[in-house]
């Protein structure tokens, strides 16, 4: 079975101004690398559907979802906060970004793909039940996890988050839910200024200082993540794949390189093969240096495909 690659044209039409680092060109940087590398023909490309209201409401409140739709501007921008804006296509893009995760879960659970990567935007892991923040509107990874548990009855799901920022929205969704184990590292202190302690036993937060490099990250994955993942024995692993901890990315101050993303992904693949029949769904989060993003996603996908 191939690795499925999901995206949608609307994800490129969401934009928040020419000044904004979370830009449509992020998806171009990824597709360019896949094309030049020769990896693209080995991926099963699929256009992401829009998430249903029912699926979204497993994570977000109805009032919040209605407000996103109501505040969608006919032209120009609607400011959710100084850094998070909606243009006329943002709501549709959000629906398809969340829908990609749902379709990816369906594909791996039904044996249509070995694993999947969702090249989508806007990202999602900061989105709270009733609040957009940090460039995020719908919590894509949380919606996918809830879909997996609700539709397929999974009792053990793992979420890996290696974005440079703490996935506070995902943590709020699942803290105390013993079915979900969330493992993350992130720069701290840093936006969103959360995650310094574990709020519940199913959260494995590893805050690290600025300038943390790959050797330190590999050690914390080995010592903190892998034993907990092994004990949890997940039936499905979801990845919030942010690449802004790369040393060339000015959004953070960590010092990872492509080889580190390869190594982390290989550890997740081995864990999935041991416990989850290889089932992995990875969803794009951050990563704002376009060259580093494209190269890092390529490394991540090479590890997922074993090519």
C-alpha positions in Angstrom: 0.0 0.0 0.0 1.1 3.5 -0.8 1.3 6.6 1.3 -1.7 8.8 0.6 -1.1 12.5 0.0 -4.1 14.7 0.6 -4.6 18.4 -0.2 -7.2 20.7 -1.7 -7.0 23.8 -3.9 -9.0 25.9 -1.4 -6.1 25.5 1.1 -4.0 27.7 -1.2 -6.7 30.3 -1.5 -6.7 31.1 2.2 -4.3 34.0 2.8 -3.9 36.6 5.5 -1.9 39.3 3.7 1.4 39.4 1.9 3.2 40.1 5.1 2.0 36.9 6.8 4.4 34.0 7.3 1.5 31.4 7.1 1.2 31.9 3.4 0.0 29.9 0.4 3.5 29.5 -0.9 4.1 27.0 1.9 2.2 24.4 -0.1 4.1 25.4 -3.2 7.4 24.8 -1.5 6.3 21.3 -0.5 4.9 20.3 -3.9 8.0 21.7 -5.6 10.3 19.5 -3.4 8.1 16.4 -4.1 8.2 17.0 -7.8 12.0 17.7 -8.0 12.8 14.7 -5.8 10.8 12.3 -7.9 8.8 11.2 -4.9 5.5 12.5 -6.1 4.7 9.5 -8.4 5.0 7.2 -5.5 2.3 8.9 -3.5 -1.4 8.3 -3.9 -2.7 11.8 -4.4 -6.3 12.6 -3.3 -8.3 15.8 -3.0 -9.6 16.3 0.5 -13.3 16.5 1.1 -14.9 19.2 3.4 -15.4 18.1 7.0 -19.0 17.6 8.0 -20.6 19.8 10.7 -21.1 16.6 12.8 -17.4 15.8 12.7 -16.4 19.3 13.6 -18.8 19.5 16.5 -17.0 16.6 18.3 -14.3 19.2 19.0 -15.7 22.7 18.5 -18.9 24.3 19.8 -21.8 25.1 17.5 -21.7 28.8 18.4 -18.0 29.0 17.4 -18.5 27.2 14.1 -21.4 29.4 13.3 -19.4 32.5 14.2 -16.6 31.5 11.8 -19.1 31.2 9.0 -20.9 34.4 9.9 -17.6 36.4 10.1 -16.3 35.2 6.7 -15.8 38.5 4.8 -17.2 39.1 1.4 -13.9 40.8 0.6 -10.7 41.8 2.4 -10.0 40.4 5.9 -11.7 39.8 9.2 -9.3 40.0 12.1 -9.8 37.3 14.7 -6.7 38.6 16.5 -3.7 40.6 15.3 -2.0 37.5 13.8 -5.1 35.4 12.7 -7.2 36.7 9.9 -10.0 35.3 7.6 -10.3 36.2 3.9 -13.3 35.1 1.8 -11.9 31.6 1.3 -10.6 30.9 4.8 -13.7 29.1 6.1 -13.8 26.8 3.1 -10.1 26.1 3.4 -10.6 25.2 7.1 -13.4 22.8 6.2 -11.1 21.0 3.7 -8.1 21.0 6.0 -10.1 19.3 8.7 -11.7 17.0 6.1 -8.3 15.9 4.9 -7.6 14.4 8.3 -10.9 12.6 8.4 -10.4 11.2 4.9 -6.9 10.1 5.8 -8.2 8.3 8.9 -10.8 6.5 6.7 -8.1 5.5 4.2 -5.7 3.9 6.7 -8.4 2.3 8.8 -10.0 0.8 5.7 -6.7 -0.5 4.3 -6.7 1.9 1.3 -3.3 3.4 2.3 -0.5 2.4 4.6 -0.2 5.9 6.0 -1.1 9.4 5.0 0.2 13.0 4.9 -2.2 16.0 4.7 -0.6 19.0 3.0 -3.2 21.5 4.2 -3.6 24.9 5.7 -4.7 26.6 7.8 -3.0 24.6 10.5 -5.0 23.5 13.6 -3.3 22.6 16.8 -3.8 25.9 18.6 -7.6 26.1 17.8 -9.6 25.7 21.0 -13.2 24.5 21.3 -14.5 28.1 20.9 -11.5 30.1 19.9 -9.3 30.6 16.8 -5.7 31.5 17.6 -2.1 31.1 16.4 -3.2 31.0 12.7 -5.6 28.1 13.4 -9.4 28.0 13.0 -10.3 24.3 13.3 -8.3 21.8 15.2 -7.6 19.4 12.3 -5.7 16.7 14.3 -8.2 16.7 17.2 -11.1 16.3 14.7 -9.3 13.4 13.0 -8.7 11.7 16.4 -12.3 12.1 17.4 -13.4 10.7 14.1 -11.2 7.7 14.6 -12.6 6.9 18.0 -16.2 7.7 17.2 -16.5 5.9 13.8 -14.0 3.1 14.3 -14.3 2.6 18.0 -10.6 2.9 18.7 -9.7 2.9 22.4 -6.0 3.8 22.1 -4.9 6.7 19.9 -1.6 8.6 20.1 -0.9 12.1 19.0 2.7 13.2 18.3 3.3 17.0 18.0 6.7 18.2 17.1 5.9 21.8 16.2 8.0 24.4 17.8 4.9 25.7 19.5 2.9 23.8 22.1 -0.3 22.4 20.8 -2.5 23.9 23.4 -5.8 23.4 21.6 -5.2 19.7 21.1 -4.1 19.3 24.7 -7.3 21.0 26.0 -9.4 18.7 23.9 -7.9 15.5 25.2 -6.5 16.2 28.6 -7.8 13.5 30.9 -9.1 11.3 28.1 -7.3 8.0 28.7 -7.9 6.8 25.2 -5.5 9.5 23.8 -1.8 9.8 24.6 -0.3 13.1 23.5 3.5 13.4 23.2 5.1 16.7 22.3 8.2 18.8 22.6 8.2 22.5 22.0 10.2 25.6 22.7 9.5 27.2 26.1 8.9 29.9 27.2 7.3 30.7 23.9 3.8 31.2 22.3 1.2 30.1 23.4 2.9 30.1 26.8 1.4 26.8 27.9 2.5 23.2 28.4 5.2 23.7 31.0 3.5 21.0 33.1 1.4 18.1 32.3 -2.3 18.8 33.0 -3.2 15.1 33.0 -1.6 11.7 33.0 -2.2 11.2 29.3 -0.1 14.3 28.4 3.7 13.9 27.8 4.9 17.5 27.5 8.6 18.1 27.1 9.3 21.8 27.0 12.8 22.7 25.8 14.8 25.9 25.8 15.7 28.0 22.8 18.6 26.6 20.7 17.9 23.0 21.6 19.4 20.8 18.9 18.7 17.5 17.3 20.8 15.4 19.6 18.9 16.7 22.7 15.5 16.1 20.9 16.5 12.6 19.9 17.4 11.9 23.5 14.1 13.2 24.9 12.1 11.2 22.3 14.0 8.1 23.3 13.6 8.6 27.0 10.2 10.3 27.4 8.1 9.5 24.4 8.9 6.0 23.3 8.3 4.2 26.6 5.0 5.9 27.0 4.0 5.1 23.5 5.0 1.5 23.9 2.9 1.2 27.0 -0.1 2.9 25.4 0.1 0.5 22.4 -1.8 2.9 20.1 -4.1 1.5 17.4 -3.5 4.6 15.3 -0.9 7.4 15.5 -1.6 10.9 14.4 1.1 13.5 13.9 0.8 17.3 14.2 3.8 17.8 11.8 5.2 21.3 12.4 8.6 22.0 10.9 9.3 25.4 12.5 11.8 23.9 14.9 14.2 23.8 12.0 17.3 25.8 12.5 16.6 27.9 9.5 13.1 28.9 10.6 13.0 32.3 12.2 9.6 31.6 13.8 11.3 29.7 16.6 14.8 29.4 18.0 15.3 25.6 17.9 18.0 23.9 15.8 16.6 20.8 14.1 17.6 19.7 10.6 16.0 17.4 8.0 17.9 14.4 9.4 16.2 14.9 12.8 12.7 14.9 11.2 13.7 11.7 9.4 14.8 10.0 12.6 11.7 11.1 14.6 9.4 9.9 11.8 11.3 6.5 11.7 10.7 6.0 15.4 7.0 6.7 14.9 6.8 4.3 11.9 8.4 1.6 14.0 6.0 2.2 16.8 3.0 2.1 14.4 4.2 -1.1 12.9 4.5 -2.7 16.4 1.1 -1.7 17.6 -1.1 0.0 15.0 -0.6 -2.1 11.8 1.5 0.8 10.5 -1.4 3.2 10.6 -0.2 6.8 10.7 -2.0 10.1 9.7 0.3 13.1 9.6 -1.0 16.7 9.2 0.9 19.8 8.4 1.1 22.4 11.1 3.9 25.1 11.2 7.0 25.6 9.1 7.6 29.1 7.7 11.1 29.1 6.0 9.9 27.9 2.6 13.1 26.1 1.7 13.5 24.4 5.1 9.8 23.5 5.1 10.0 21.8 1.7 13.1 19.9 2.5 11.8 18.8 5.9 8.5 17.6 4.6 10.3 15.6 1.9 12.4 14.0 4.7 9.3 13.2 6.6 7.6 11.7 3.6 10.7 9.6 2.7 10.5 8.1 6.1 6.8 7.4 5.9 7.2 5.8 2.4 10.5 4.2 3.1 11.8 5.4 -0.2 
